[in-house]
Amino acid sequence: MKLSVRLSTTLRAMVPGYQAATGLEMEMPNSATAKDLAEKLGLPLSEIKIVMLNGRRADLDARLKDGDRVGYFPAVGGG
C-alpha cells in the first residue's frame, strides 16, 4: 500500500533525503501499523510523541490503509 508521510521538526533530520516541502511517499505491506512505518523510516519510537493519521490523532499501533496520510511529531516545548 502507498502512504504519504510527513515529519515534524527534529524528526526530519533523522530520515536521510527527507524534504519538508513534499514529505515522503512510502510503500508498506497491507498489515502495517504506524509503528512499523516509523521503524522502517529509522525513527526512534521514544522520540515520537504524536502520531496523526489522516488529520486525526492516532496511536503507534493504528493499522494503516492504502492512501493514508501519516504524520509524526516529537515533543514540543515552548516558552
N, C-alpha and C positions, 0 to 999 in steps of 0.2 A: 504494500500500500504506500501511497505517496503522502507525505506530510510536509507542512510548512512550519519552519522553526524560527523563533525569534529569541534572542538572548539579550539580557539587560546588563548594563554597566560592566562590572568586573568579570562576569561570566564570558563576555565576548572575547577577551584576551586568552581564554583557555581553549578556544577552538581555532586552530590554525586556518587562516583564509576566510574567517567569518567576516562578512560585510554587513554593517549595521543597516545600510540603506535597503538591502534586498533580503537579508536573512538567509536561510538555507532551505533547500528542498531535499528531503531525505526519503529513502526507501526503507521500510521496515516490514517484518513478517506480520501477517494478519493478527496474531495473538499478542502483539507487543503492547507494553504499558508505557506510561510516561517515564517510569524508572528505567526500563530497557533502553529507551531512546536517549536518556541522559547518560547512561553508561556507555552507549555506542559513541556518543559525542566526546566522551572522556571527561565529563563534568563530575567533580566530587559531589556526591549526594549531600554531604554536610554543608555545602555552600548554597544549595538551593533551598530557599525559604518559601517561595510561592511558585506554584505551577498554575498556568492559565491554559484552559482548553476551550477553544472557540469562544474566547472572551469571558469565560466563567472560571472561577477558582476551582481547582481540582486537586486530588491527591496524587502522589507518585504512583500509586497502584491503579490509577484510572486506565482502563482499556482504551486504546486508540482505534480510530476508524479511518478509512481512506478519505483523504481530503481535509483531515483535521488540521487546525492551526494550534500550535503548541508554543507557549512562552514560558521561559524560566527566568526567575528573578532572585537575586541574592538578598540578604538582609540589607535594609536601607536605614541609614542614620541621618539625623538632621540636627540642626541647632538653632 
